[in-house]
Structures are given as C-alpha cells and as structure tokens.
Amino acid sequence: MTTPPHPHPHPHPLVAGARRLAAEVLAPRAEQVDQEGVPASSIEAVKRSGLLGLSAPVEYGGSAVPAAVARETAEILAGACCSTWFVQTQHHTPVMTLAKSELPVRERLLGPLARGELLSGVAYAQLRAYPRVPVRVTRERGGWRFDGTVPWYTGWGLNDVMLLAGVTDADEALFAFTEARARPGLRPSPPMRLAALTAARTVSLELDGLWLPEEAVALRTPYETWAAADRPKNTNASRPSSGSPRRRSACWRTAIRPRGSPRGPCATGSTRSGGRRTRWPTTRCRRSGSRNGWRSRHARTT
C-alpha cells in the first residue's frame, strides 16, 4: 500500500487560514447547517478569513493567489461544510468581473468585495437559456430596467449585493450590481427545497421593473462574445480540488435544482452536457454523511 505524501510543511497563509476556519467553525457546525441552513455567523467568519479576496487584485485588498491555492482552499471549505462553501464561492465571479471591468462600479465595489466587507451572489445562469430571454433589460430613465425571472439565486439573506444579468434589445449581455434585498421590482420566492444543498438558501427572483442606474453596470457586451467565454465553464465544470489523488472534495453548481426539475442533473448525479453523459460524484459527505456535500475520489466522464 502506498503511503500518501505528507502535507506541505509551509502552506500558503490562506490555505492555513482555510484549515483553521474549517476545523474551528465549519466542520463542527456542518450537521446543524444541513438541517437549519447556513447561519450568518459562518458567513461572518468567512468574511474575516480573507478568503473572499483570493483572486482579487492586491491593490484593492485582495491576494491574487495562484490557481492551485484557490483550488486547495476551496477543497478544504467544501470538505468541511459544502453549503457554506457553496454560498461563498458565488462571490468570486463578481470579484473577477469587476477586476476586468473598466466601468466606474469597479472603484466603488471591488475594494469592499476583495476585503470581505461585502459578500456578493450571482444571478446570471438564466443567460444560458438564450435564445429564450428569461430576464429582459431595457433602457429607462438614464438607466436600465430588468423584467423577468431569475430561476435560482443562492445565498438569499446572507449576501449583501448581487451581480444580476439579462439580455438587452440589442442582444447584449448586461451585468449590473444591486443590493440583495426585497423591494419594489425585486421579489424573492420562499426558499427552495432542492435535491442537494438546500441549506445554501436558494430562491428564485421575480423582477418587475427593477431599475438600476448606469453606474451599477459592470459589463455590457454582445451576447455571443459573453457566451463564447462562458461555454467552457458550463460544459467543463471545475471542482474544488488541489489535484491530490488522495483527497478530492466536490460540490457542484449544477447539482442543485428544485425537486422534479426536468433539466439539469438528477439526484443520482448525472446530466448531459455537450452531447456527452457526465457522471457526477454521488457519495455522501465523508465527515457527516449529510446531503449538503458529496465526496468522491473520481469524477468520470463517459
């Protein structure tokens, strides 16, 4: 029998921090979280850890770590409490969107997001339904009006802001930031009961004339330009893994869906993507055996 190698004696400070967070906060609460939902106290601990700025530019308070470090910290958090990991992992797409943006919202929000002062969610998966347009964006009063339905939004009640997207009349993908709270024009559903990760507080959002100013826009680009960059992410889903064959934890964005949903992977963990049948991990969380996290040594594509 081969003896697995010992962990690196001098891990990156954020890897060490992730291990402390996992051991002291996330793992002890995992079973309770699975039953009751991710608590605000766990999110506050994640904010204080510095992990929300993993990939953010250093000049804005982030760490700009190598991809391998980001994968290892994700593996650690997902292995301790998959639901908490799943809520916080939504945050990194808004951060990277702002890091690449040249619009004014970058200076307003990138620093607070990179430093963990704010937690962001994402509401853009509906763009992948194109040419259907679940969320339409139109010009109105010097800003933008959003109408339609966001089918799922994770972290409701935990996130401070969200990155919301829709399609304009000119077939552009438009992304803008707004507060993650109910108000006229934005109404959340009750929390969904999902095949997995119910604890991550996922809702749908009804948009009925939600108006956002021009300065809230982070990205506006032809839909096909956005879709060309998004397709590899959607069809070749990455997993939180350091690459070590002896320890692979996985929580999958596509693994959550309302019970009975006709599309997406089923509870047994299979879906069709790009014409190929993809097998997803389906074993229970090694630590708690709970539904909020699956662990697997191997994720196979056949």
N, C-alpha and C positions, 0 to 999 in steps of 0.2 A: 504494500500500500504506500502510495506517495504521500509524504508529509507536506501539507500546504506551507507555502512560504510565510514567514512572519511579516506583519505589517511594517511598513517603512518606519524606522525609528524616529524620523523627524518629519512628520506630516505637515502639510501646509497649515498655517494657523486657522484657516476657515474650516478645514477638514477636522482639525482637533475641536474646534468650536461646535461643529455639527455633531460630533460624537458626544460631547458634553450635553448638548441640547437634547439629543436622542435619549441618553441614559437618565438624565435628571428630570426631564419634562415629558417628552413624547411617549416613550415606551411605558412608563408607569401608568399613563392615562389611556392607553390605546383601547382597552376593552370598554371603558366608560365612554370614550369618544364614539366608539362603534354603536353604542346604544343610544347616546344622547346628542351626538353632534359635536363638531369641533367647537371648543369654547374660545371666547375672546382672549382668555389668559394664555392659551397656547400660541395664538397669533401674536400677542404682545411679546412673548418670549422669542418668537422667530424674528420679529422686528428688531429686538435688541441684539440679536446674534450677529448682525452684519451680513447674513446670508442673502438678503434681498438685493444687495448690491454686487453680487458675484460677478456678473458680466458687464456691469456699468462702468463707464469711463472713470478713471481715477480722479480727474479734475472735477468731477461732480460728486465725489464722495464714495464712488464705487471701488471695486477691487480689480476689475478686468482680469480675472484669473484665467489660466489655460482651460481648454475644454475638458481635459481629464480631471481637473479639480472640481469643476462644476458637476461632472458625472458622478464623482465619488461622493460629494456632499448630497446629491440627490438620492443616491443609493442608501446612504445612511438614514436620511429622513424618511424615505419611503419604507424602509425595513422596520423603522420604529413605530410610525403611525402613518399609514398610507393616506388617510383622509386629510390630515394636516399638511402633508407634503403636497397633495393634490391641490389644495386651496392656494398654497404659496407659489406653486410652480406656474400658475396663471400669470403671476406678476412679471415674469421675466420677458414675456413677449412685449408688453407695453414699454418696458425699460429699453429693449433693443430697438423698438420702433422709434422711440424718442432719440436714442443715440444716433440714429441715421437721419433723423429729421432735420431740416433747416428752417423750420417754421417757429414762430415765437413761443409756442407752447413748450418747446424744449427747455427754454430758460426758466420757465415757471414751474415745471413739474419734474424734470429729470433729477435734480438735486434731492428733493424730498423723497422720491421713489428710490433713488440709489442709496440714500442714507437710512432707509427703513422708517422714515417718518410717516409715510403713506403706503398702503397696500392697494395694488390695483388688480382688478379682474379683467376678463376679456369677454366680449360679446361680438364675435365675428364669424363663427362657424357657419352661419347662415349664408355667407357669401359663396360657399361651395355648392349651393343649390342652383346656381346660375345655369341656364337662362331664367329659371324662376327667380323672383326677387322678393324674398320674404320681408326685407326691410328696404323701403324706398326712401331716398334722400332727395329733397328738392330745395331750391333756393327760396329763401323767405326773409324779408326784412334785414338784409345785410348779413344773414347767417344761413343756417341750414335746418330744415325741418325733417324729422325722422318719423316714419309711419310704418307699421307692420309688427311682426312678431319675431323676437329672438327665442329660438326653441329651447335653449338652455343657457343658464348663466350660473357659474359655480362661485360660492363664497358669499352669497347674499347675507347681509347682516354682519359680515366680517370685513369686507373690502371698503376702502374709503372712496375710491374712484374706479371707473371702468373705462376701457377702451372699446367704444361702440363703433360698429361699421355698417354701412349699407351701400347701395348702388345708386348712382345719380342717373338723371335722364340722359346724360351723355355717356352712359355705360362706363363710369369711373367707379372705382372702389374708393370710398371716402371713410377715413378713420378719424374719430374725434373723442376727446376725453370729456367725461361728465361725472358728477357725483353719483355714487352708488346708493341711491335712496329713492323711495317712492315719492312722487309728486305729480302734479298735473302733467299729463303727457307720458308718464312712465309708471306702469303698474305691474308689480310682480305677482306671479301665481303663488299659491301655497307651496311649501317645499315639496319636491317630488320624491316619491318612493322609487328608487332605482334598483336595477339588477345588482349593482355594487356601488359603494361609495356614497350611500345615502347621507352619511354623516357630513359630507362636504357642502351641504346646504345649497343644492342646485334648484333653481326656479326657472320658469320662462318669464319673459318680459313682454308686455304689451305696450307698444309705442303708438301714441295717438296725438300727433302734432307736437312731439317733443322738440323744442327749439334750442339750438346751440349756436353760440356766436362763432364768427370766422376764426377768432383767436383760439378756439378749442380744437381746431383741426390739426392733426399730427401728420396725416398722409392723405394725398389725393393723387391718384394715378389711374391710367387706363386699366379696366378690369383684367384684360388679358395679360398685361405686364405683371400685375399682382399675382394672378393665378399661375403664371409660369414659374414664379419663385415658390409658390405655396404647394404646388402639386407634389414635389418630392417629400415635403414634410408630411403630407397627408397620406401618401401611399407607402412610405418607408418610415413608419413611426419609430422614433428612437426610444430607448428605455433608460431609466436611471441606473447606470451600471458603470463600475470602474473598469470593466473589461476582465476582471478576475474570474477564472472558471470556477473558483470555489465559493463565490458569493455573488449572486445576481438577484436583485430585488426588482420587481416590476409593478407599477401601477400605470394603467393605460388610459389616455384621454378618451379613446374610442370605446373603452369598456363600460362607460356609464351611459345609460339610456333609460327612459321610462319603461316600466314593465309592459310588455306587449307591443313595443315599438316595432314596426315592420322593417326598419332599416338599421344597419349597424350590427355590431357583434352581439351574439346572444349570450346568455348567462354561462354557456359552456365554453365561451371564448373563441368563437370562430367568426370570420367575416370574409367577404370577398372584396378585394382591393386590386384594381388594375388588372382584373381578369384572373388573378391567382387567388387560391384559397389560403388564407393566412391563419395559422394556429397560434392562439394567444395563451399565455400562462393561466392555468386554472386551479392550481393548488392553493390551499388556504395560507394565510399569514403564518409563518413559522413560529412567531412568538406567541400569538394569541389564538390562532385558528379562526380569526374573525373574518367577516365578509368584507371588511374595509380594505383589505390588502391581500394580494396574491404574490406568492413567491415561486420562482421556477429556476431550475438550473439551465434549462434550454428553452428558447423560443424558436420553433421551427417554421420555416416557410416551405410548403409543399405545393 
